[in-house]
Amino acid sequence: MNNNSVLKNNFLAVLNNLIYETDWALVLVTAGLVYIGLTTLSLSQISKTYAIKQTQFMWVGMVLLFTARLLPYKIWLKKSVIIGLYLLNLALLVIVMVNGHSAMGAQRWLSLGPITIQPSELAKIVVIFSLALYLGRYRIYSFFDIIKTALIILPPAVLVFKQPDLGTSLTFAAVFIGMVYYAGATVTDIVVIVSPLLSLIFNAIDLNYWHYYLVGLFFILALFWRSKSMPLNIRALMLIAIIVANIGFGVVRPHLWGMLKEYQQKRLTSFINPYTDPRGSGYHILQSLIAIGSGGLNGTGLGKGNQSQGAFIPERHTDFIYAVISEELGFKVSATIIILYTILCLRALSIAGLAQKDPTASILSVGIMCMFLFHVFLNIGMTIGIMPVAGVPLPFLSYGGTALLVDLFSIGVLESIRASHSKLKQISF
């Protein structure tokens, strides 16, 4: 066989793989979301500079997506590669704390020559890969397995929280919970994990509610938590330790609250009743609600929104871009966006199910899905006033080069997993 024949066969093999083993629903959903995001940035007259930069990052992201799609996903899951990426990302997080750029009270950006990156965004995908590699080899059989797994996310989570970047820290927690649950953790294990946070919330709301919560937690765990898989004496000691820990978190809540920046405190409380401080901490949410309500069914038209073009909506190109879309393109488009995200997450779950014979790939798919799902839930939730303003981007829509690159690369990894485990028969040319 001559060289021309070999090249032709290789080309046909690659083309065959792309056509018949690509999840086209996932591709079309991603393309639709990117298109809506770029259209909003460019035609809504938010800023031409943002639109140009985001378009440039989009083309780089498409190269990353295509590369990740063609390469076997197992390349990224080699132990040496994961360790190298993990340590490199920790180094970047330390450097950004020492020599990073600050904006709005947070030091999150790092200049590398002509480009600026956000290491905390890179940390999300690095943590997902690290957890997938570990959980693929060591499944969750006991609560102590969960504790050991948590040590993986602890260093980057602490460094990111210190920037401060509360949104990314919460993303780590959401991804961790979703991945360990898929890897074998029980529902009551998840209750134990989130119980300190719930203790803080109930203690802050009302001491009586906190007392009821502690009693309820004790009985729920006593009845259902690891009743068959954990020796009675160990289980009793663990139960006591968990209740004591919850009491401790409640007692030190004022001190923990004081560790947060003032703007973080306001963000976490203003969504409950933004009208208590309409010109201060509640301003973001109220302006967003006005914009969404004024958009109606069909919207005011791109570049014609009073709230958007009057710059009443803060951070309209990043955190609150969904409010801009809702005002200028209306409910039809904003609802379509939610449908597209739903399809994206369902396709990721489908790929996880397809790859069950490879636990690492399956868990990795779930981790990527959890990242997208949490970002969408928290970002859209804060724009409609049901979640605190935590500063997480809306995937593919919000302005942010590093976030867009990570999102597109993640889609490429999902496509690679799908292609490797596809049951479709290839058709020869």
N, C-alpha and C positions, 0 to 999 in steps of 0.2 A: 504494500500500500504506500503510495507516494505521499509527500508532505501536504499537498493540496487536499487529498482525500481525508487525511487525519484532521486538518484544520476544519474542513467542512463538517466532518462528523462531530467534532468537539463543539462547533458553533450550533449545530442542530440539536445536540444534547442539552446545551445551555438554554436554547430557545424553547425546547420541549419542556424543560424544567420550569421555566418562567411562565409558560402558558398554562400548563395543566396542574402545576403544584403550587400556584400562588392563590392566596385567599383574596379574591378580587373584591369581595364585599369590604374587607378590611382596608384595602387600597383605596377604594372609592370613598369610603367614609373619611379616611385620613385626608384625601385630596379635597373633599368637600369642606372639611373644617379649616384646612390651611387656606383655601380660597376665600372663605368667609372672613377669616382673620385679616388677610392681606387686603381684601376689598374694603373692610371697615377702616383699617389704618390709612389707606391711600385716598379713598373717596369721601370719608367722613370728615376730612380736613382737620384731623387731630394733629398730625404733623407729617409732612412729606419726608422728613429725615428719618422718622421711625419706620415709615413704610419702605424706604429704600434700604435701610439697614436690615430690616426683617426679611426682605426679599433676598438679599445677599446671603443671609444665614439659611434661608430656605433652600437655596441651590446647594450649599454645602451640606445641609441636612439630607437632601435627596441623594447625594453621593454616598453619605454614610448609610442611609437606608438601603440603597442598592447594594453596597458592599456587604453590609450585614446580612442581606437576603441571600447573596451568592455564596458567602463563606459558610462552612459548617458551624453551627452555633457552639459546638463543643470546643472550638478554638478558644472562646471566651471563658470557658468553664474549667480550663486547666488550672491545677492548684498553683503552679508557679505564676501564671498570668494573674489570677485573682489576688494572690499575696502582693504581687508587684503593684497592681492597680490600687489595692487597699492602702498600702504604705504611701504611695505617691499622693493619693487623695488626702490622707492625714497630713502629709507634709504641706500640701497646698492650703489646707484649712488652718494650719498653724501660721503659715506665711501671710495669709490674708488678715489674720488677727494682728500681725506685727506691721505689715506694710501694705495693707489694703486700702481701697477707696471707700469713703463713707458717704451715705446718703440717708436722710431722714432718720438719723440716730442709729443706723446700722452700718457695720463695716463688713461688706460681703463681696466686694468686687476686687479683682486682681488684674493688673495690666501685664500682658505678655507681649511686648513689642507693640504692634499696631492694634491689637485686639484686646478686649476686656472680657474676662470670663468670671463666672460665679461658681466657685468650687462646691458650694453647698448643693447646687443643682446636679453636679457630677456625682456628688456623694450618694444621691438617691439611687442611681443605677448601680453604682459600685456596691452599695449595701445589699441591693436586691440580688446581684450576682453572688456575693459572698454568702448570703443566707441560703440561696438555692444550692450552692455547692455543698455547704455543711449539712443542710437538712436532707439533701438527696442521699447522703452517705449515712447520716445518723438521724433516724426518724424519732419522733416524739413518743416515748413510751411512759414517761413519768414527768411529774412537775419539775423535777430537778433537771431534766433535759431542757426544759424551757428556760430555766435560769442560766444554764450553760450557753444556750443559744443567744440569750440577751447580751452576753458579753461582747458579741460581734458588733452590735449597733451602739454600744455604750460610748466608745471613744469618739466616733464622728458625731454622735448626737450631742455630747457634752460640748464639743468644739463649735458646733453649729449654734447651739443654744446661747453660747457666750458671745456671738457676733453682735447683737442677738438676732436670731431668725426663728421665731416661734413656729411659723407655718411649716418649715422644713422639719423641725423637731417633731411636730405632730405627725407629719408624713411618715417619718421613720417608725413611729409607734403604730400607725395604721397598717403599714406594710408588714411589720413584724407580727402583729396579731393575725392578719390574714394568712400569712405564710405558715406560721406555726400551727394554726388551726387546720389548715389543709394538710399539714405534715403529721397530724395525729393528736393535737391538743383537743381537749374536751371543751364543751360550752362552759362548764364550771371553772375550768382552768382560765378561760378568758375573763370570767367574772372576777377571779382572784387577781389577775393582772391589772384590770381597770379599777379594782376596788379602792386603792388609795386616791385616785382621781375623783371617784364618786364621793369618797369621804370628805375631800376638800370642798366639793361643791355643796353637799348637804350641810356641812359645818358652816359654810359661808351664808347659806340661805336662812337656816334657823336651827338652833341647837336641839330643839325637840325633834325636828325631822332627822337630824344627825343621829340622835339616840335610837329612833325607830329603825333607821337604816342599819346601825350596828347590830341590833337584835335580829333583824331580818336576815342580814348577811350571815350571822352565826348559824341560824337554823337552816338556811339554804345549803351552806357548805357542810354542815353536820349531817344533813340527810343525803346529799347527792354527790359531794366532791370526792372522787377517787375512793369510793366506799369499798370497791372490790380489788383494786390494784395496789393499794397502799396498806401496809400493816397498821393495825389499830393504834398502837402506841405512837408510831411516827406520825400518823394522821392527826392524832390528838395534839401533839406538840406543834405540828404545822398550823393547825387551826387556831391554836392559842397565839402563835406568832403572828398570824395574819390579822387577827382581831386587834392585838396589841399594836401592830404596825398601823392599822387604820385609825386607832385612837391617837397614836403619835402624830400621824399626818394632820388629824383634825386639830390637835393641840398646837402644833407649830405652824398652822396655816397662816397666821398673821406675819410670821417671820419669812415664810416662803413667798408670800405675796409681796413682801418688801423687796425681795430679790429681783422682781420683775421691774423693767423700766416703766416709767409713768405712763408712756403712750401705750405700752402693752396692757397695763392694768385697765386703762380706759377702753381699749379695743375689746377686751374680754368681758366687759360689763355693759357697755353702751348698747349692745344689740337687744338687751332685755327690755329696756325702755329708752329709746333714743331721744324721746321728747323731753327728758329731764335735762338735757344739755344740747338743745338743737343747733347751737352755734359752735359747739365745741366737739366733744367726743361722739355725739350722735349725728353730727353733720354729714359724714360719709354715707351712712345708711339712709338717712332721710332724703338726701338728694338722689340717691340711687332709686329709692322707691318712687319718688316723683317722676323720674325719667321713665321707669318701667311702666308706670300707670299711664303716662301721657302718650306712650307709643301706640296704644290700642292694638287693633288687629293687624293693620297694614303698615304702621309706622309713619313717621313724619317725612321720611326720605333721607337718604344719605347726605350729610352735611346740612340738614335742616332742623336738627333737634335743638330745642331751646336750652335744655339742661347740658347737652353735650357740647354744643358750639359756644355756649356762654361760659364754659369751663366751670360750671357749678358742680359737676361730677369730678371728684378728686381721683387722681391716678387713672384717668379714663382710658389710657392705652395699655394698662397692665391689670391691676386688681379688679377694676370696675368696667372692663370692656364689655361684659355681658349687659350691663345697664345701657351702654351706648347702642349696642345692637338692638336691644329691646325697644329703645325709644325710636331709633331711626329706621329699623326694618320691621318692627312690630312683632306681635305674638306669633305669627306664622313662622317666622325665621327663628325666633328664640326657642319655640317649641321644637322645631326641626333640629336645632342644635342638640337639645336634650335627647331626642330620638337617635341622632347620630352617635352620641356618646354611649347610649344604651347598646346599640349594635356593636360598637367597638369593644365594650366590656364583655358582651356575650360571645363575640368571636374569640377573644382572648381565653375565655373559659372553655370554649369549644376546642381550641388548640391544646389547652391543658389536658382535656379529656383524651384527645387524640394521642398525646405523648405519654400516656400513663405507664407504658413499658419502660420509660426512662424517667424515674422520679425527679431527677434534677431538672430536666427540661420542663416537666409538668409543673413543678413548684415555681420555677422561674417565670412561667407564663402567668401563674396566679399572682406572683409578686408584681409584675408589670401591670396586670389588671387592677390590683389594689392601689397602685400609685395613681393611675388615671382616675379610678373611681373616687378616691379620697379628694384629689384635686378638684374634680368637678363638683362633688357634693359640698365641699367647704367653700369654694369660690362662688358658685351660684347661690349657695345658702347665705353667704354674707351679703350678697347684693340684694336679696329679697328679705333680709332682716331676721333670719332664723338661726344664723350662725355668727360667731364673733368675727371681726375683721382681723384675719390672721396673716394676710399677705402671701397667699399662694397663687401662682399663675393658673389661668385657664388653659389647659393643653391645646396647642396649635393656634390659639386665638390671641392670647396675651402677648404683648411685645416682650421680647427677651431672647437673645440669641442662644445662650447656653441652654435654656429650657427647651427651645425648639429643636436644637441639635439632639438633646437627650431623648425627646419624645419621638423624633423621626428614627433615630437609631433603635429605640425600643420596638418600634413597629417592624423594622427590618429583622430584628432578632426573632420576633413572633413569627414572621413569615418564614424564616430559616427553620425554626422548629416545626412549623406546619409542613414545609416541603420535605423535611427529613422523615416525617412520620405519616406522610400522605398515603392513603389507601387507593387513590385514583390511579388507574392504569394509564401509562403514557402511550400516546399514539405515535407511531414511527412515521417519519416523513418519507 
